[in-house]
Each structure stands twice: as structure tokens, then as C-alpha cells.
Amino acid sequence: MSEVSEFSEDLLKIYYKRLFPCDLFTREQLVRREFSFTLAGDVYLRYQSFENSAEFRKELVKLCPHKIDIGAVYSVAPKKHRAILPSSFKPEWKELVFDIDLTDYDEVRYCCGEQNSSSNSSVCSRCWQLAVSAVLCIDRALREDFGFEHLLWVYSGRRGVHCWVCDPAARKLDPVVRSAIVDYLTLVRSGSSKKPILTAGGSSKQTDSGSLEPQLHPCVDAACELLMPRFSSYCSTKQGQDLFGVPTRLEKILSSLPEDLGLIRETVASDWLNSPSDGVTEVSVRRWNTLRAFLTERGRVNVLKQLVLTYTYPRLDVNVSTSLNHLLKSPFCVHPKTGHVCIPFDPRNVTSLEPSNAPTLSKLIDELGIRTEQDSERPVEGEAGKHLLAYKKTSLKSSVEYFEEFVNRLTSSDGVEQQPHPTGTGSSVKGVPLTVSVF
């Protein structure tokens, strides 16, 4: 997805005036919720808060922030924080959030990012597969292992996705428990810091060849069930990263095989390295299938799983999830580098989500038939100022309606306190038993 000029303050002002769904942001403690605005010239304003949706929209149109971030709900309205003692101004709760950015995968993606300086794109269909896999894995774990229900997934507008866990129980988690959940979900870290793959209490099983193969933790096996079928596409010559076709990438994979597989590593290397990919013939999938069959026949499936996890398992930004003071980009924000709107999406349909098809600021204003601020003063179909109706004639319609349905479900469930709970793993998260209430 190439980055083109789809962003201007004139268009942004119209967007805030006519399309941004302020009304849907006012149902959850708006008065004490922190917002931050990043204005033109990287001017950063923290501790913004609003009495109602009308004030919220008025400030958006007036200041025209290039970026909106959302933080915690505080003990006092954030805009009044200078008038009270610091000890009285504290975050009371915040959704449990996750930030997945494809730059954290740069060591294993070769189409975009730091390993391809000639690319003018920050993301493409070859590496977007990583974001899709991350959504599938994290969504499953949060729902099935922890029992959370209200998960809002949002495309970041450029090269990532965000998840807001909005269950009442999730909002009240302290930083220690948030860290424990993130640690449970973290198997691979970007850079040189690697975390060992989780095993099932250190138990092992003997393979047909006589070697001991560690049994993986149930959460790891569950992730592998989602990731293994998708790896062929990711390693593919034609659709993915050509992992088994380019010599340097192939060498990296072979070097990760265990020492006791040294003979097969040498045999494969001498054959495959002398026949590199031409970028057209589907070499990588064929070689992946060969390696998979060989290791499966010898009872070494976990070697395959570890390889797949290393390349495609979600990589999380720990600080975003653990700190109550950390803010995250708002849904329906417009990314200034791409012009794409940060749209909420149904995780059940994530495999059909294409970043390049996300609504752009320019396209939305065209769909409104508005190009000047004077035009934006005209009422929409006689509704005079009912801004929530303007989206119905644009490509933002399905995203706003999905978000509204999500907010309505959340509002109706707010009277029932929910407890995160596992589903039979019998494990613990960083020393905190998953079967015990986190409160």
C-alpha cells in the first residue's frame, strides 16, 4: 500500500464537522475520560476532556487535531487536573488495550520496512498477513483463555491493528495483572530478546527417533492450530516472503533447526541453496511442504510449530497494554501519512480486511459532495446538524454501524460485572492463577 497525499486540514475540518461519530464516544464517562490531541507541527495537548458530544465536536473542528488518542477515566475531569493536588488526580480505570505494529516484525518481513529500503510502502498484502494472524490469535486467547467478550478491533490506518478489551472486569485490572496477561500472550519479542516457547509444565514425550520432544502449553498449541495452515501463504514465493527461495532467508530458517537435525540441515542446504528462487516459480511452498512432511514423519512437529511461531506469532507492545497512563489512537482517527480512517472491524471477517480499501479522508468528503467549509454548513437531507446521519451516504457507513452495535452491546451489559476466566488450561499467568478472580 503506497502512501499518497490524502490528507489536508481543510478536509479534516469537514470530516470532524460532519462524519466523526462524537455521539458514540459520549456514553462512557466522557467528562472524566482523557483525550489527547496532536496538532499541526507536532503540538501535543494532553488532559483534554469534554462535558458532552457537542463540546467534543466543537473542539475537534476548532483545533483540527491530526491525531486523537484516548486514555484512562480519571478521578477528576482531566482538564481540571492543574486545579487539584496531584495525589487526588489518579486514573481509575482504562480498557485493556493491545497494539500490533508490523514494524515489530521487520526482522521477518522482507517486502516492506527496514529490510527493503526500495519499497515506498509501509505495508502490503504480503506482510499484512501477519496482522491478520495476530488478530486471529489474540482474539481467540482473550475470549477462550480469559473469558473476555467485548473486544473492539480497529485498523490503525497504516500498518497495524489495535484491540480494546472493554469488559467491566478488564477495565479495572491493575498494572500487575495487565502485565501478567501480556506476558501470557507473549511468545516472541522483536529484536534480540527472545522468550522460550511455553511448554506444558516441563513434560516431554519420546519421538519415534528416540529424542525427547517437549509438550507445548495448550495456549501455544491453540495458536499453532490457527497459524500452521496460514504459513504456506506467508512463506510463499508468489504471495508471501519467499522464505525458502532466497538464500539468506533459507539459511536463517535452517540455522534455527535443532542440533540433532544437523544432517538433514546440511543435506537440504547443499541442495536448496544451489537452486535459489527465480521469484516466479512457487519454490518456497514446495520446500516448506517437503520439510513439514519430513519432520512430521519423525515426530518432530514441535520443530515446525516453533518455526511458525517465530515468524508469525503476534508481537505486542508491552507498555501500551500495561500502563494506565498510556494512551492509544482513537477509532475513526485519520492517519496523516495515509489519509486512511482508523476503522473498527469484526474480527470474524479479518481475513477479508484490506488496508488499501479502508476509507480515505479525500474519498469520504467526495462522497459527501462537500469540498469547502461553506458547503459543510448545508444540512444533510434536511436533518440540520444531526451529524451522525451524514455517514450513511459514505463508505464509512458499515464501520460506524458496527461501532454503534458494539457500543450498544457494551452499554447493555455494563450492569453485569464479568470475571476473566480460563477454559481448562489449569495454568498460571506470571504467578497469578488464572482460576482466581483478579480483584
C-alpha positions as CSV (number, residue, x, y, z in Angstrom):
1,M,0.0,0.0,0.0
2,S,1.8,3.1,-1.2
3,E,1.4,6.3,0.9
4,V,-0.2,9.1,-1.1
5,S,-1.4,12.6,-0.3
6,E,-4.9,12.0,1.1
7,F,-4.7,14.4,4.0
8,S,-5.4,18.1,4.4
9,E,-6.6,20.2,7.3
10,D,-9.5,21.6,5.2
11,L,-10.8,18.2,4.5
12,L,-10.2,17.1,8.1
13,K,-12.2,20.0,9.4
14,I,-15.2,18.9,7.3
15,Y,-14.7,15.3,8.5
16,Y,-14.9,16.4,12.1
17,K,-17.9,18.5,11.5
18,R,-19.9,16.0,9.5
19,L,-18.7,12.5,9.9
20,F,-16.7,11.8,13.1
21,P,-19.2,9.9,15.4
22,C,-18.8,12.1,18.5
23,D,-22.1,10.9,19.9
24,L,-20.8,7.3,20.2
25,F,-17.9,8.5,22.3
26,T,-20.0,10.2,24.9
27,R,-21.6,7.1,26.5
28,E,-18.7,6.1,28.7
29,Q,-17.7,8.7,31.3
30,L,-16.8,11.4,28.8
31,V,-16.4,14.1,31.4
32,R,-13.6,12.2,33.2
33,R,-12.1,10.5,30.2
34,E,-8.7,11.8,29.0
35,F,-8.2,12.6,25.3
36,S,-5.0,14.0,23.8
37,F,-4.7,16.0,20.6
38,T,-1.7,16.2,18.3
39,L,-2.0,19.3,16.3
40,A,-0.1,20.6,13.2
41,G,3.6,21.0,13.9
42,D,3.5,18.1,16.4
43,V,2.0,20.3,19.1
44,Y,0.8,17.8,21.7
45,L,-2.1,18.6,24.1
46,R,-2.8,16.1,26.9
47,Y,-5.5,16.0,29.5
48,Q,-8.4,17.1,27.3
49,S,-11.9,16.3,28.5
50,F,-15.4,17.3,27.5
51,E,-18.8,17.8,29.1
52,N,-20.8,16.4,26.1
53,S,-20.6,15.4,22.5
54,A,-21.4,19.0,21.3
55,E,-18.3,20.3,23.2
56,F,-16.2,17.4,21.9
57,R,-17.2,18.2,18.3
58,K,-16.7,21.9,18.7
59,E,-13.1,21.4,19.9
60,L,-12.3,18.9,17.1
61,V,-13.5,21.4,14.5
62,K,-11.7,24.3,16.2
63,L,-8.3,22.6,16.8
64,C,-8.4,20.1,13.9
65,P,-6.1,17.6,15.6
66,H,-4.1,15.4,13.2
67,K,-4.2,12.6,15.8
68,I,-6.6,11.8,18.7
69,D,-5.6,9.5,21.5
70,I,-7.7,8.1,24.2
71,G,-6.6,7.4,27.8
72,A,-8.0,6.5,31.1
73,V,-11.0,7.6,33.1
74,Y,-9.7,9.8,36.0
75,S,-10.9,10.6,39.4
76,V,-11.4,14.2,38.3
77,A,-12.1,15.7,34.8
78,P,-8.6,15.8,33.2
79,K,-9.0,19.4,32.0
80,K,-9.1,20.4,35.7
81,H,-6.0,18.5,36.8
82,R,-4.0,21.7,37.5
83,A,-6.6,22.9,40.0
84,I,-6.2,19.9,42.3
85,L,-3.4,18.2,44.2
86,P,-1.5,15.6,42.1
87,S,-2.3,13.0,44.7
88,S,-6.0,13.5,44.0
89,F,-5.7,13.1,40.3
90,K,-5.4,9.4,39.5
91,P,-6.6,7.1,36.7
92,E,-9.5,5.0,38.0
93,W,-9.9,2.6,35.1
94,K,-9.0,2.0,31.4
95,E,-9.7,-0.7,28.9
96,L,-7.1,-3.4,28.4
97,V,-5.6,-2.5,25.1
98,F,-3.2,-4.1,22.6
99,D,-1.2,-2.5,19.9
100,I,0.2,-4.6,17.0
101,D,2.5,-2.7,14.6
102,L,4.2,-4.5,11.7
103,T,7.4,-2.7,12.3
104,D,7.9,-5.1,15.2
105,Y,8.1,-7.9,12.6
106,D,10.8,-6.2,10.4
107,E,13.3,-8.9,11.0
108,V,11.0,-11.5,9.4
109,R,9.2,-9.4,6.7
110,Y,11.2,-8.6,3.6
111,C,8.7,-6.8,1.4
112,C,8.4,-3.6,3.4
113,G,10.1,-2.0,6.4
114,E,13.7,-1.8,7.2
115,Q,14.8,-4.8,5.1
116,N,13.5,-3.3,1.9
117,S,14.7,0.3,1.6
118,S,13.5,0.5,-2.0
119,S,9.9,-0.1,-1.0
120,N,7.7,3.1,-0.9
121,S,5.1,1.2,1.2
122,S,4.9,0.6,4.9
123,V,2.6,-2.4,4.4
124,C,1.4,-4.6,1.5
125,S,-0.6,-7.8,1.0
126,R,2.5,-10.0,1.6
127,C,3.1,-8.7,5.1
128,W,-0.5,-7.8,6.1
129,Q,-0.9,-11.5,6.6
130,L,1.0,-11.0,9.9
131,A,-1.6,-8.6,11.2
132,V,-4.4,-10.9,10.2
133,S,-2.7,-13.8,12.1
134,A,-2.2,-11.6,15.1
135,V,-5.9,-10.7,15.3
136,L,-6.9,-14.4,15.0
137,C,-4.5,-15.5,17.8
138,I,-5.1,-12.7,20.3
139,D,-8.9,-12.7,19.8
140,R,-9.0,-16.4,20.4
141,A,-6.9,-16.2,23.5
142,L,-8.7,-13.3,25.1
143,R,-12.1,-14.9,24.5
144,E,-11.3,-18.5,25.3
145,D,-8.5,-18.4,27.8
146,F,-9.7,-15.3,29.7
147,G,-13.4,-15.2,29.0
148,F,-13.5,-11.6,27.7
149,E,-16.4,-10.8,25.4
150,H,-16.3,-7.1,24.4
151,L,-13.3,-6.8,22.1
152,L,-13.2,-3.9,19.7
153,W,-10.7,-4.3,16.9
154,V,-9.6,-1.2,15.0
155,Y,-7.3,-0.9,11.9
156,S,-4.6,1.7,12.8
157,G,-4.8,3.5,9.4
158,R,-1.3,2.4,8.3
159,R,0.5,-0.8,9.3
160,G,-1.2,-2.2,12.4
161,V,-4.3,-3.0,14.4
162,H,-5.4,-2.1,17.9
163,C,-7.6,-4.1,20.3
164,W,-9.7,-2.6,23.1
165,V,-10.9,-5.1,25.7
166,C,-13.9,-3.2,27.1
167,D,-15.4,-5.8,29.6
168,P,-16.0,-4.2,33.0
169,A,-13.5,-6.6,34.6
170,A,-10.8,-5.7,32.1
171,R,-11.2,-2.0,32.7
172,K,-10.4,-2.4,36.4
173,L,-7.3,-4.6,36.1
174,D,-4.2,-3.1,37.8
175,P,-0.9,-2.9,36.0
176,V,0.4,-6.1,37.7
177,V,-2.4,-8.2,36.3
178,R,-2.2,-6.4,32.9
179,S,1.5,-7.3,32.8
180,A,0.7,-10.9,33.6
181,I,-1.9,-11.2,30.8
182,V,0.6,-9.6,28.3
183,D,3.3,-12.0,29.5
184,Y,1.0,-15.0,29.0
185,L,0.3,-13.8,25.4
186,T,3.9,-13.1,24.6
187,L,5.9,-15.9,22.9
188,V,8.1,-13.9,20.6
189,R,9.7,-10.5,21.1
190,S,11.2,-8.4,18.3
191,G,14.9,-7.8,18.3
192,S,17.4,-9.9,20.2
193,S,15.2,-10.6,23.2
194,K,13.6,-14.0,22.8
195,K,11.2,-15.7,25.2
196,P,11.3,-19.5,25.4
197,I,8.3,-21.2,23.9
198,L,5.9,-22.3,26.7
199,T,5.7,-26.0,27.5
200,A,3.1,-27.9,29.4
201,G,4.7,-27.9,32.8
202,G,8.1,-29.2,31.5
203,S,6.6,-32.5,30.3
204,S,8.0,-34.3,27.3
205,K,7.2,-37.2,25.0
206,Q,9.6,-39.5,23.2
207,T,9.6,-39.4,19.4
208,D,10.0,-42.3,17.1
209,S,13.6,-41.4,16.7
210,G,14.2,-41.7,20.4
211,S,14.6,-38.0,21.1
212,L,12.5,-36.1,23.7
213,E,10.1,-33.6,22.3
214,P,8.7,-31.1,24.8
215,Q,4.9,-30.9,25.0
216,L,3.7,-27.4,24.3
217,H,1.4,-25.5,26.6
218,P,-2.3,-25.7,25.4
219,C,-2.3,-21.9,24.6
220,V,0.7,-22.5,22.2
221,D,-1.0,-25.4,20.6
222,A,-4.2,-23.4,20.1
223,A,-2.2,-20.6,18.4
224,C,-0.5,-23.2,16.2
225,E,-3.8,-24.5,15.0
226,L,-4.5,-21.1,13.6
227,L,-1.1,-20.3,12.3
228,M,0.1,-23.5,10.8
229,P,-2.5,-23.5,7.9
230,R,-1.6,-19.9,7.1
231,F,2.2,-20.4,7.0
232,S,2.2,-21.7,3.4
233,S,0.8,-18.4,2.2
234,Y,3.3,-16.3,4.3
235,C,6.4,-18.3,3.2
236,S,5.1,-18.4,-0.4
237,T,7.2,-17.2,-3.3
238,K,4.2,-15.7,-5.1
239,Q,2.1,-14.4,-2.2
240,G,4.5,-14.0,0.8
241,Q,8.1,-13.6,1.8
242,D,9.8,-16.4,-0.3
243,L,11.3,-17.7,2.9
244,F,12.7,-20.9,1.3
245,G,13.7,-19.4,-2.0
246,V,16.0,-16.6,-1.2
247,P,19.4,-18.0,0.1
248,T,19.8,-15.6,3.1
249,R,16.2,-16.3,4.3
250,L,16.6,-20.0,3.8
251,E,19.9,-20.1,5.8
252,K,18.1,-18.3,8.6
253,I,15.4,-21.0,8.7
254,L,17.8,-23.9,8.5
255,S,20.1,-22.4,11.2
256,S,17.1,-22.4,13.6
257,L,16.7,-26.2,13.4
258,P,17.8,-28.2,16.5
259,E,21.4,-29.6,16.6
260,D,20.2,-33.2,16.3
261,L,18.8,-32.4,12.9
262,G,22.2,-31.2,11.7
263,L,22.4,-33.9,9.0
264,I,19.1,-33.0,7.3
265,R,20.1,-29.3,7.6
266,E,23.3,-29.9,5.7
267,T,21.6,-32.1,3.1
268,V,18.9,-29.6,2.5
269,A,21.3,-26.7,2.4
270,S,23.5,-28.2,-0.2
271,D,20.5,-28.9,-2.5
272,W,18.3,-25.9,-1.9
273,L,20.9,-23.2,-1.6
274,N,22.2,-24.1,-5.1
275,S,18.8,-23.7,-6.6
276,P,17.5,-20.2,-5.5
277,S,14.1,-18.9,-6.3
278,D,13.5,-17.0,-9.6
279,G,10.7,-15.1,-7.9
280,V,8.1,-16.6,-10.2
281,T,8.1,-20.4,-9.7
282,E,6.5,-21.5,-6.4
283,V,9.6,-22.8,-4.8
284,S,9.0,-21.9,-1.1
285,V,5.7,-23.7,-0.6
286,R,7.1,-26.8,-2.2
287,R,10.1,-26.8,0.1
288,W,8.0,-26.0,3.1
289,N,5.8,-29.0,2.4
290,T,8.9,-31.2,2.0
291,L,10.4,-30.1,5.3
292,R,7.0,-30.4,7.0
293,A,6.5,-34.0,5.7
294,F,10.0,-35.0,6.8
295,L,9.7,-33.7,10.3
296,T,6.1,-34.9,10.8
297,E,7.1,-38.4,9.8
298,R,9.8,-38.3,12.5
299,G,7.6,-37.0,15.2
300,R,9.2,-33.5,15.2
301,V,6.0,-31.5,14.7
302,N,7.0,-29.1,17.5
303,V,10.1,-28.0,15.5
304,L,7.7,-26.9,12.8
305,K,5.5,-25.2,15.3
306,Q,8.4,-23.3,16.8
307,L,9.4,-22.1,13.3
308,V,5.9,-20.9,12.5
309,L,5.6,-19.2,15.9
310,T,8.9,-17.4,15.4
311,Y,7.8,-15.9,12.1
312,T,4.1,-15.3,12.5
313,Y,3.0,-15.2,16.2
314,P,1.8,-11.8,17.4
315,R,4.3,-9.3,18.7
316,L,2.9,-7.0,21.3
317,D,3.9,-3.5,22.5
318,V,4.1,-4.3,26.3
319,N,4.0,-0.7,27.5
320,V,0.8,0.1,25.7
321,S,-1.1,-2.7,27.5
322,T,0.3,-2.5,31.0
323,S,0.3,1.2,31.8
324,L,-2.9,3.0,32.9
325,N,-1.3,6.3,31.8
326,H,-0.6,5.2,28.2
327,L,-2.9,6.5,25.5
328,L,-3.9,4.8,22.3
329,K,-5.1,6.2,19.0
330,S,-8.8,6.7,18.8
331,P,-11.1,4.8,16.5
332,F,-12.2,6.9,13.4
333,C,-9.0,9.0,13.7
334,V,-7.5,9.8,10.3
335,H,-3.8,8.7,9.8
336,P,-2.0,11.8,8.5
337,K,0.5,9.8,6.4
338,T,-2.0,7.7,4.5
339,G,-5.3,9.6,4.9
340,H,-6.9,6.3,5.9
341,V,-9.5,6.2,8.6
342,C,-8.9,4.0,11.6
343,I,-12.0,1.8,11.2
344,P,-13.4,-0.7,13.6
345,F,-13.9,-4.2,12.1
346,D,-15.4,-7.5,13.0
347,P,-12.5,-10.0,13.9
348,R,-14.6,-12.8,12.3
349,N,-14.1,-11.0,9.0
350,V,-10.5,-10.1,9.4
351,T,-9.2,-12.3,6.6
352,S,-11.2,-10.1,4.1
353,L,-9.9,-6.8,5.6
354,E,-7.7,-5.0,3.1
355,P,-5.9,-1.9,4.4
356,S,-5.8,-0.3,0.9
357,N,-9.6,-0.5,0.9
358,A,-10.1,1.4,4.1
359,P,-12.0,4.7,3.6
360,T,-9.7,7.7,3.0
361,L,-10.4,11.3,4.1
362,S,-10.5,12.5,0.5
363,K,-12.9,9.8,-0.6
364,L,-15.3,10.4,2.2
365,I,-15.5,14.1,1.5
366,D,-16.1,13.4,-2.1
367,E,-18.9,11.0,-1.2
368,L,-20.5,13.8,0.9
369,G,-20.3,16.1,-2.1
370,I,-18.6,18.7,0.0
371,R,-15.3,20.4,-0.7
372,T,-15.4,23.7,1.2
373,E,-16.2,24.6,4.8
374,Q,-19.1,26.7,3.4
375,D,-20.5,23.6,1.8
376,S,-20.3,21.8,5.1
377,E,-22.7,24.2,6.7
378,R,-25.5,22.8,4.5
379,P,-27.9,20.4,6.3
380,V,-27.8,16.8,5.2
381,E,-31.1,15.7,3.7
382,G,-33.0,18.2,5.9
383,E,-31.6,16.9,9.1
384,A,-29.8,20.2,10.0
385,G,-26.9,19.3,12.3
386,K,-27.6,15.7,13.0
387,H,-24.0,14.7,12.1
388,L,-24.5,11.0,12.8
389,L,-26.7,10.8,9.7
390,A,-24.1,12.1,7.2
391,Y,-22.1,8.9,7.3
392,K,-24.9,6.9,5.8
393,K,-24.1,8.2,2.3
394,T,-20.4,7.3,2.6
395,S,-18.2,4.2,2.7
396,L,-17.8,4.8,6.5
397,K,-21.4,3.5,6.9
398,S,-20.6,-0.1,7.8
399,S,-17.8,0.8,10.2
400,V,-19.9,3.4,12.1
401,E,-22.8,0.9,12.3
402,Y,-20.5,-1.9,13.6
403,F,-19.1,0.5,16.2
404,E,-22.6,1.6,17.2
405,E,-23.7,-2.0,17.6
406,F,-20.6,-2.7,19.7
407,V,-21.3,0.3,22.0
408,N,-24.9,-0.7,22.4
409,R,-24.0,-4.3,23.4
410,L,-21.4,-2.9,25.9
411,T,-23.8,-0.5,27.4
412,S,-26.5,-3.1,27.9
413,S,-24.0,-5.4,29.6
414,D,-22.4,-2.8,31.9
415,G,-24.7,-3.7,34.8
416,V,-23.2,-7.2,35.0
417,E,-19.7,-7.5,36.3
418,Q,-17.7,-10.1,34.5
419,Q,-14.7,-12.0,35.7
420,P,-11.9,-13.1,33.4
421,H,-11.5,-16.9,33.5
422,P,-9.6,-19.6,31.7
423,T,-11.1,-22.6,30.0
424,G,-9.5,-25.6,31.4
425,T,-5.8,-24.8,30.9
426,G,-5.1,-25.0,34.6
427,S,-2.1,-22.7,34.1
428,S,-1.0,-19.5,35.8
429,V,-0.1,-16.1,34.4
430,K,3.2,-14.8,35.8
431,G,2.4,-16.5,39.1
432,V,-1.2,-15.4,39.2
433,P,-3.6,-18.4,39.0
434,L,-5.9,-17.9,36.1
435,T,-8.7,-19.6,38.1
436,V,-8.7,-16.9,40.8
437,S,-10.5,-13.6,40.5
438,V,-8.2,-10.8,39.5
439,F,-9.9,-8.4,42.0
